Amino acid sequence: MMHYRNGREAKNGDMIVQLEGGKIVAVGVLHSATPGNDYCNGQIAPTQPQPTCACLCDCLHVDDLADLLAAKQLDARPAGM
């Protein structure tokens, strides 16, 4: 079974964010992922058209999201991965 950092099952068609050092580096839809390999597996199709109107009450700064990830211990890969 393919899975994400937090253990949730991964499926092609999922909306995902890619993390690096606790920061978001990509957002999009997972495709071309193959079961049996969690590393370098699949592609991210970008979904964010440019520009997009920002209603700030619906937004978070990426540093604040990184802090939330750290609080849940999701800011780094699990040991052995």
C-alpha positions as CSV (number, residue, x, y, z in Angstrom):
1,M,0.0,0.0,0.0
2,M,1.3,3.5,-0.9
3,H,1.1,5.9,2.0
4,Y,1.9,9.5,3.0
5,R,4.1,10.7,5.8
6,N,1.3,10.5,8.3
7,G,0.4,6.9,7.3
8,R,-2.7,7.8,5.3
9,E,-3.2,5.6,2.2
10,A,-2.1,7.4,-1.0
11,K,-4.2,7.1,-4.2
12,N,-3.8,8.6,-7.7
13,G,-6.1,11.6,-7.9
14,D,-5.5,12.8,-4.3
15,M,-4.9,16.5,-3.8
16,I,-1.5,16.6,-2.1
17,V,1.2,19.0,-0.8
18,Q,4.9,18.0,-1.0
19,L,7.1,19.0,2.0
20,E,10.8,19.6,2.2
21,G,12.3,20.6,5.4
22,G,8.9,21.3,6.9
23,K,8.0,23.7,4.0
24,I,5.5,23.2,1.2
25,V,7.4,23.0,-2.1
26,A,4.6,21.7,-4.4
27,V,0.7,21.5,-4.4
28,G,-1.3,19.5,-6.9
29,V,-2.9,16.2,-7.8
30,L,-1.0,12.9,-7.4
31,H,-0.8,10.8,-10.6
32,S,1.2,8.0,-12.1
33,A,2.0,6.6,-8.6
34,T,2.7,2.8,-8.5
35,P,2.0,0.6,-5.4
36,G,5.1,-0.9,-3.9
37,N,7.3,2.1,-3.9
38,D,6.9,5.2,-1.6
39,Y,10.0,7.0,-2.8
40,C,10.3,9.0,-6.0
41,N,6.9,7.6,-6.9
42,G,4.4,9.4,-8.9
43,Q,4.0,12.9,-10.3
44,I,2.3,16.1,-9.0
45,A,0.1,17.9,-11.5
46,P,-0.1,21.5,-10.5
47,T,-3.6,22.8,-9.9
48,Q,-3.0,26.5,-8.9
49,P,-3.7,28.8,-11.8
50,Q,-1.9,32.2,-11.6
51,P,-3.0,34.7,-10.5
52,T,-5.6,33.8,-7.9
53,C,-7.5,36.3,-5.7
54,A,-6.6,35.8,-2.1
55,C,-9.2,36.3,0.6
56,L,-6.8,36.6,3.5
57,C,-9.2,35.3,6.1
58,D,-9.0,31.9,4.3
59,C,-5.2,31.9,4.0
60,L,-2.2,30.8,6.2
61,H,1.4,31.9,5.9
62,V,3.5,28.9,4.9
63,D,5.6,29.4,8.1
64,D,2.5,29.0,10.2
65,L,1.6,25.8,8.4
66,A,5.1,24.6,9.0
67,D,4.7,25.3,12.7
68,L,1.5,23.2,12.7
69,L,3.2,20.4,11.0
70,A,6.1,20.5,13.5
71,A,3.6,20.4,16.4
72,K,2.1,17.2,15.0
73,Q,5.7,15.8,14.3
74,L,5.0,15.8,10.6
75,D,7.8,18.2,9.6
76,A,10.4,15.4,9.0
77,R,10.4,12.0,7.5
78,P,9.8,9.1,9.9
79,A,13.0,7.2,11.0
80,G,14.1,4.7,8.4
81,M,12.4,6.4,5.5
